[in-house]
Amino acid sequence: MKKRYIGAVLFVLLLILYRFIPATEAIPREQVTALSFLALCMILWFTEFIPLGASALVIIILPSIMGLSTLKETLTAFPNPTIFFVIATFALSSALMKVPLAKRLLLSLLKISGSSVNFFLLAVMGATFLISSIMSNIPATAMFIPICMSFLECYDKEEDKKRTGRAFMIGLAVAGMIGGIITPAGSANNLVSLSILEETGKISVTFFEWMVICAPIAFIILPVSWLLIIVVFKPAKIEKAKVYDFKKSLETLPKPDAKEIFVAVVMLTMIILWVLSSWYTQFDTNIVAIVGMAIMFLPGIDIFTWKEFSKEVSWPVFLMVGSVLCVASILTKSGIASRLGELLFNVTPGMSASVLVLKLALFISVMQLLIPNGPAVIALTTPLVITAAQEVGINPAILTIPLCVLASWTIIIPLSAVPMVTYSTGYYKVTDIGKVGVPVMAIVSLIMCIWIPFITSVVL
């Protein structure tokens, strides 16, 4: 509560006093104003003294108040196909929650994992990982929490239950975030970053190209994360009979009905069309997503009603995505993005792409602590890294894609929505997730500094 009051006071003071900040030859008045606008956005994002959705609306009108652009000009960045894709992904999430597809996936993985608690953890992480590749990370993670909680009831000793619960809840959050990079549809952050890359850097990355670049990273990091979790947190062993009983409880699921089969067919078709869109432009990813959503409402099918769907949509996220695109547009047009890029990355001609990726990883790790908001970090940093890449003569995607990956993984401190979902269960402390998160971030940074420059040169 105290942070909110401080945020409100800082916001009002800066909004009044920014006009008195002197301009210089290096930073003219427009760029001073743009920097002040950026600072106001950061206060809104970091302190959250008003709700996220309200902050997004305030951000949209700020450029008009500060003389950076008219409201009409600011809103030209808002009606972007990205935000409609985001709405469609919430429909997919809602459809999956209405039918037991996720539980069937988990059961299939459990049959492979045997009676080992460690391999059961891997199965749960694997299911979350796969589901989050095609839907929002938050519901993908949340849908497996009740399953894990019921499994933890199999433990007799409270200490064993807490120790294992810590591993499972951190594992769910980490797997959900990692899975979100497999496809562009896995996270709104991916879509925002690619949209800014296309508009500012004039580089288009297709659905298939993204998968070729990012999916290998995800499939490497998942088992690495799992190994780190079982080594650091050491889940307690349990009797085989209890694991067997838990599996049997999942096997009581009814046979797939027509609605469940229909949802599975629609989602599989959408994934196929998203992949084909890399070669056949008529299968636009946004159109495919919206058509898939509309099909769920057809008479006689009625996977959900509009009222049910409206409850599933995170309208604050919808508004946030739109406002982030507006922020990126303002920063780019004012020229301050280019100026900050020079100061932040200090790039010199001939600097290798690998070194830039490592510098970016370090910067994002710090930014996560200051602004635990993926879209906000992407809005602030994407224009900067595109400018930096252009100055050293490399493909902007080489920096934009790692930025998107790293900004989406808030695994040092659980301050963003995905880890907060599992943190709220009470099984782990704030500092626990960093015991796995810090080494994971270090490993993925090293992988990306080698892999991204190479594969980007081949694919793009």
N, C-alpha and C positions, 0 to 999 in steps of 0.2 A: 504493500500500500504506500509506504514511504517513497519508493522508487517512482510511483505514478505521480505523486505530488511534485517531486523534484523534476520529473520529465515535463510536466505541464508548465512549471515556472520557467525552465530553460527554453522551452518552445516559445512562450510568449515574449520573453526577453530578447531572444535572437530575432524573432519576427519584427520586433520594434527597432532593434539596434543595428541590424545588418546594413542599413543604409549609411551608417556612419563608419563602416569599415573602409579604410582608404584603398583605392585602386593604385596599381603601379603600372609601369611600362610593360613589365613582364606579364602581369595579370590585370587586364582591363576591367572596367566596371561590370560588364556583362558576365565575365567569368567569376568575379567576386560574388555577384548575385547568384550565379549557378552553384557556386560552392556553398553559399548560405542555404540555398534550397536543398542541396545534398545533406547538409548538416541537420536541417529540420526533418528531413525524411529519416535520418538515422536516429534522431531523438524519438520520433514516432515509433519506429520499429523496435528500438532497443528497450525503451521504458514502457511501451504499451499503455500509456496513460489513458488512451481511449482504445476501444476494441479494434481488432485488425481490419474489419470491414469498414469501420468509420475512418480509420487512418487512410485507407485507400482512397476514399472519397475526398478527404482533405488534401491529399497529395495531388489529386487531379486538378483542384482549383488553385493550389499554391502558385503555379507559374503565372496565372493571370493576376493574382494579387501582387506578385513581385515584379511584374512587368517583363517576364521572360517570354511569354507567348499569350495569345488569346486562348480562351477556353476551347474554342472550336479547333484551333491548331493543336492544342495539347491532346484533344480527344481523337485526332486522326490516328494516333498510335494505338488507341484502345480497341476498335473493332477489328482485331487481328484474328485470323483463323485459329491461332493457338488457344485462345480462351474458350472457343466453342469446342475444341478438342478436349479441353479439360472437363467441361460439363459432360461430354459424352463418356469420359472415363469413369465419372461417378455413376453413370447408368450401368456400366459394366460391373462396378463394385456392388451396386445394389442388387443386380441380377445374381451375382455369385452368392450374396448373403441370403437370397431367397431360396436357393436350392443347395443341397449338400455336396456340391462338387468338390469343395475344398477338403471336406472330411474324407471323401473317397480317395483323393490324391494322397492325403496323409496315410490312410490305411494301406494303400499300395506301397508306399515307401516303408512303412513299418514292417510289412511282410518281408522286405529285403533286409531290414536292420537287425532282425532277430530280437533277443531279449536283453541286449546290452543297453544300459542307460545312455552311455556315450553315443552309441549309434542311433538310439531313439532321438537324442538331441539333434544329431545330424539330419535325421529324417524330418523333424519338425522345421529345422532351419532350411532344409531343401525345399519343403513344401511352401514355406513363406517366400523363399527366394524366387521360386517359379511363378507363384501367383502375383508377386509384386512386379514382375516383368511386364505385365499387361494391365495393371491397375494401380491406383494410388497406393503408396507405401503404407499409409496410415491404416486403412481398412484391411489391407493384406496382412499387416502385423496383428491388428486387433482381433481378427477372426480366429486366430490360433491361441489366444490367451486363455479362453475358457477350457480348451482341450488340455493345455499344459497345466492349468490349475487343477483340473480333475485328476490328472496323472499324479501330481504332487501329493494328493490325498492318500496315495498308496503308501506313503512313508509313515512309519510309526513314531520315529524320533523327530522332534521339532527341529533339532540342529541339522539333521540330514535333509529335512524338507527345505529349510532356509538356504542351505548351501547349494542344493540342486536347483531350487527356485531361482537363485541368483544367476546361475549359469543359463538356465532356460530363458529367463526374461531378457537378459543381455543378448543371448543368441538370437532371439526373435527380432529384436530391434536391429541388430547388425545385419542379419539376413535380409530383412525387409529393405534396408537402405542399399545393400549391395545389389539385390535383385532389381532394384529400380533403374539400374543403368544398362540392363541387358538390351532393352528396346527404347526408342523415344517415348513410347506410350507408358513406360514405367514410372515416370515422374513428370509433374508439371514443370519442374526445373529444366529438364531436358528440352522441353518444347519452347520455353522462354528463351533459353540460351541459343538454340538453333534459329529461332525467329530473329533474334538480334544479330546473329552471325550473318544471316542471309540479307537482312536489311542494311547493316552497317559494313560488313566485310565482303558482301557480294559473293558469298560462298554458300552453296546449297549442299546439305548432307541428306541423302535419302534414308529411308527406314532401314533398308538392307545394309547400306554403307555404315550406318551407326552400329548395327549389330556386329558387323565384321570387325569394327574397331574396338567396341566396348565389351561384347559378350565374352571374349577370351579372358579379359581382365577379371570380370565377375566370376567366371568359373574357376579361376585360379585362387582368387581371394577368399571365396566361400570356405573351402576346406582348410585354408590357412587360418582363417578366423575361428573355425570350429576347433582346430588343434590348440590354438592359443587359449580358448575358453576352457577346454577340459584340463589343460595344464595349469592354468592360473586359478580356476575356481573349483576344480576337482569334484564333479557331481558324485553324490553318494551312490553306492551300489544298492541294488534292490533284488528281492527274491524273484526268480524267473516266473513263478506262478502268478505273482501280482501283475507283472508285465503282460503275461498271457491273458489274464482276466480283463485288463484294460483294452487289449486288442479285440477281445470278444465283444466288448461293449460297443465298439465302433462297427463291428460286423453286423450289428442289429439294425443298421440303416436299411430302410425299405429299398426295394428295387427302383432303379431310375424310372421316374414317370415321364410323361410326354413333355412337361415343362422343362425338366432337367435336361433331357436329351436335346430339346430345342435350344436351350441356352448354350449347351456345349457345342452344338453345330454352328450356331451363329458366331460364337467367339472364335472357334477354329477357322471359320470362313473369313472373319475379319483379320485374323493374324496372317492368313495366306495372302489376302488382298493387300495388306500392309507391306508384306515382303515383295509382292509382285509390283507394287507401286514404284519400286526402284527402276523398273524397266518399262512399265506401262503407266504413263502419267495420268491416264484417265482414272486410275484407281487412287485418286488423291486421298492421303491418309485422313485428312479432316472430314472429307465427304463420307468415306467408309465408316468412320467412327459415328458420325451423326445418323447415317442410314441404319447402322446396327442398333443404335439407341432407339430410333423410331420404330423399328421392327418389334421391339419388346412391348410396344403399346398396341399392336394390331388387335382387332376384335377377334375373340376366340383364342388368343394367345395370352394377352394381359399378364405378362410376367410381374408387373407392378402397376399401380395407378399413378397418375401424375402427382397426387398428394404424397404418396409414399416416396416417389422419386425426389420430390422437392425437399423432403426431410433428409434425404441422403446427400444431396448436393451441399458442399461447403461453400455457401455464397461468399463468405469473407475471402476464401481462397480465390474464387472467381474474380472478385474485385481486386484482390492483391495482384494477381497475374496481370490484369489490365493496367493497374497503376505502375507496376514495375516496368512495363513496356513504355509507358509515358515518361518515366524517370530516365530510362536509357536514351530515349529520343531527345529529351531536353539537354542531357549531359553531352551528347554527341554534337548537337547543333550549336551549342554555345562555345565549343572548342575546349572546354575544361577537361573533357575526357582525354584528349590528346596531351594536355599539359600535365595532368596527374600521372598519365602513363610514363612520361619522361622522368618525373620525380620518383615514382614508385619503383619502376623496374630498372631504371638507369641503363637502358640497353645501348649497346654500341654495335656498329656495323660488324658483321662477322661472328657475333655471339651465337653459340650453337643452340639449337632448339632444345637439346637435352638439359642444358644449364638453365634455360628459361623455364622449363617445366618444373625443375627442382626449386627455383626461386618462387615460382607461383605456388607450389605446394606449401612452402614455408609461410608465405603470406596468407594463404587461405586458412591454415591452421590457426594463425593468430586472429584472423577475422572471425572465425567461428566462435571464439571466446567473447569477442566484442559485439558481434551481431549474429546470434544463433538463429538465423533466418535465411534459408537457402535462396529463395527468390530475391531477397534484399541484397545478399552478397553478390549474386549474379548480376543484378541491375547495376550495382556499383562498379563491378570489376570487368564485366564482359566488354564494354566499350574500351576500357584501358588495355586489355590484353590484345584486342584486335588491332589497336593503334600500335602497340609494341611489336606485334608480329609483322605488321606492314613496314615498320621502320627497319627491321633487320632482314626483310625480304623473305619471310617464310609464310607458309599457308596459315591464316588465322585460326583454322580449325585445330592446328597442333596445340594451341594454348586454350582455345575455347572449350574443347571436349574435356581435357583434364580439369579445367575450372569447374565445369558442370558436375563432374564426378565428385571432386573434392568438396564442393559447396553443398552437395546433397547428403554427405556423410557427416552428420553431427555426432561423432562417436568419441569425442574427447571428454565432453561434459554433456549430460542428457538435457539440453535446454530447448531442443526443437520438438516438434509434434510427435515424430515417430518414436524416439526413445522415451519421451514423456508418457506415452501410452503404456509402456511396460514398467517404467519407473513408478507409476502410480500404484502398482500392485504392492509396493513396499518390500520387495525382495532384495533390492540393492541400494547402495548409497550413491550419492552424486559422483564420488571419486572412483567408484568401481569400474564403470564402463571405460574410463581412460586407460585402465590397466591392459585392456585389449585394444582399445581404439588407437592409442599412440603408436604401438608397433604396427598395427594394420595400416595406418596412414603412412608410416615410413616405408613399409614394404610396397604399397601400391604406388607411392611416389617414385620409387626406384624402378618399378616395372614400367610405369608410364613414360618415364624419361627415355627409356630405350624403345619400347613398343610403339608409342604414339607417333613419333617422327617417322619411324620405318613404315608402319602400316598406312599412315596417311599419304605418304608418297606413292604407295602402291594403289590405294583405293580411290583417292580423290584427285 
